[in-house]
């Protein structure tokens, strides 16, 4: 089972994220992989932290203008491009297509355009989506 867990850069409810990942671990054991966008702040920072702390398999789909890291999903040639906003949308589409289900953490009142983009793609690909505020 591939589960995408993404979220707003303003989302800071660490307990909700940790509890969600813990519950997934309880439900699926080692039979799931967490995919995330690799942002270094907000929800995705905590998704990475708690996924690794709880011993879950973890993969990042980083934008093409970033550098490949230990958890990167794409091949080395994907990375190191010049910065462009389009890289975020491409990343969002790839992530939505790669997962079986998507969980999105959104702070109330935050437009969270990147999160909304990923949710839109996931729905387009007929993936089950859960939005947590």
N, C-alpha and C positions, 0 to 999 in steps of 0.2 A: 504494500500500500504506500503510495506516494502522497504525502500531505503537505501542501503549501501553507506556510504560516507567514503572513506579512503584516504590515501595519504602518500607521501614521508615524511620522517623525516626532509628533507631539505626544504620542501615547506613552504614558509612564506608569501604568498599573502593572508593576512587576509581578505581584501576587497572582493576578488573573492569568498572565502569560505562563508563569511557572506551574500553576494548577492545571492549566490546559495541557501543557506538555506532559506533566506527571500523569494525568488521566489517560492521555494517549498511550503512554508507556505501560500503564496498568492494563489497558484494553488490548493492545497489539503486541506487547512484549518486544521482541526484536524484529518483528515482521512489518516494520514501517520505516520510511525515510522522511525526514523533514527537509523540505526545500524552502529557502527564503531568498530575499533579494540582496542580503549582505550589507544593508545600510549600517553605518556605525553609530547611529543615534535612534532614539525612540524605540518603538516596538521591536524592530528587527535586531537591535543590539541585544535585547533581552531574550529574543528567540534563540539567538546563537548561544548566549551565555548558558541558558537553562537546558537547551538541547544537549550541549556538551557535558554540563555538570551531571545530567541525568543519564548519560551514557547512550544517547540516541544517535542514530546515523544522521548526519547533517550535511547538506549540500547548499552552496550558494550559487545563484545565477546572478553574477555581477554584470553591470553595464560594460560595454566594450571599451570605454575610455578609462577603465580602472586596470589594475594589475592582477594577474592570476595569483591566487593564493592556495593554500593547502586544501581548502574546501570548494574551490571553483569547479563548476560543472562543465564549462565550455573548454574547448582545446586552447592551447597556448596562443595560437594565431588570432583568436577572437579578441584578445586583450591588447592594450597599449595604443588604442586609436586616439585621435584628437577628440577633445570634449565636444559632445553634441547632446542636446536634450532628447533627440530621437533615440539615442542609445537606451535611455530609461524605458521608453515605450516598447522597444524591441525586446528588452529584458523581460518586461512585464508579460508580453505575449508568449515568449518562450516558457516562462515559469508557469503561466496558466495552462499551456498546452501539455507540459511535462507531468503535472500532478493529477491525481485522481479526485482529490477534494481540496478545497481552499478555505482557510480560516483567516479572516481579516480583522485586526484590532484597530478601531478608529476612535479617536477622541471626539466627544460630542462637540459640535461647532467647528470642527476642523474640516476643510474641504478635502484634504488628503487626496490630491489629484492622482498621485502615483498609485495609491491603494485602489482608488476608484477605477483607474485604468485596468489594473490587474483583475479586479472583480468583473468588470465588463467583459474582458477577454474570456475569463473562466466561464461565465454564463453563456457566452457565444459558443464555447466548446462543450456546452452541456455538462459542466462539472458542478458538483454539489458545492454550494458556497454558504458559509456561516460568517455573519458579521457580528462582532462583539464590540459593544461600546462601553 
